[in-house]
């Protein structure tokens, strides 16, 4: 929602009132007569303010609430088979949550697929609990069973905070997924000719005042991949990586990516491999 | 002997097929991973020559084929329509609104909703606006620095209409080419950049 951050005069305090906006608003008036810039790089001042704001509430990231709900859902017996997710293998063995987000996406023998965290949770909900995965795929973010997936994501991700990102490319399908993801990252299409690379392949770039990590470098990818999923202050909700990608594609003016489709996992794989060696800092806190 | 022959034949076949296979796999992944939603139909994944050319990381890194780039630029140049009656300059105040708005063309937008230019997403334009991006160059004092000659005016129009006519892998959307902006909106943005009375040229 980069259009939200439209006014130079938009003050950090408005972060608190931008709740529940999901569609960009058209500007109400023409350019707000903001004060003339005084010093060099005045545009960085609001960015610094956001950093201050982040530091201020870092101990109270509202994603805490999602993490707690997710932990409960992880342990609760549910679904047609009335079992919990505690035997779910997310990649480090059944039931292992600690550090697992740092090794995802990865290849899973039982599905013969490379999976990200969300597709893997859906697999467990199908196979262990007997839920219908297709319903979750056809649903919407923040609603129904997908909302449960999102909470479990928050719980799992929080248990990888500080872990070193270490995504494997040993399996041929992992290598292939990385290559497909890289190709997709650079794939330009749509009425605006955008690809992920249009915004995320050069250093020091911004849209409005939003810094854009260069995801084609290790440092940029570690910063970008390592901070998601995140609580979005502007929408007042917790966004998983699938949600983040969905909105990137929306702004790219692409058709809608299908939830946990191979493309979304491939692009995640590309970003995660690029980020290898960095630290997981998610759940992050974003504008 | 026979086996050896077979292996050689298989290797010869596998080489060129390897990349075609990868492309087919990629195409299938894309087709299976996206769905039409509102005005954003699945057809948007189809690439034209420029999009295809600029999807290669090697090209973006400056290792493209110069002749191919030139020919795609030429083809884009030929699609540009000049404004009716030679009217290039509209109303800079309306142009400022177009430059501010980043709306339009997503799956949450309606077909009949007015698009914005999203110019400030990537450019500095009017200095009164502090929230601007830096993917494109600063356009502050655009006319004042370049003058208001027929050449500058036509070049600016063409750039807004189809930036790929000049730089095949320009990051700037082709506003006229893809009907993202109307002729009037483009005239208004022209005024923002080229009307001597626009705040941009003070």
Interface residues (C-beta under 8 A of the other chain):
Chain A: X2 X3 X5 X6 X7 X8 X9 X10 X23 X24 X26 X27 X30 X31 X32 X33 X34 X36 X37 X42 X43 X46 X176 X179 X180 X182 X183 X184 X186 X187 X188 X189 X190 X191 X192 X193 X194 X195 X197 X198 X199 X201 X202 X204 X205 X206 X207 X208 X209 X210 X216 X249 X250 X251 X253 X254 X255 X256 X257 X258 X261 X262 X263 X264 X266
Chain B: X22 X25 X26 X29 X30 X32 X33 X34 X35 X36 X37 X40 X41 X42 X44 X45 X46 X47 X50 X51 X52 X54 X55 X56 X57 X60 X93 X96 X97 X100 X101 X102 X103 X105 X106 X107 X108 X116 X118 X120 X121 X122 X126 X127 X128 X129 X130 X131 X132 X133 X134 X135 X164 X171 X173 X174 X178 X180
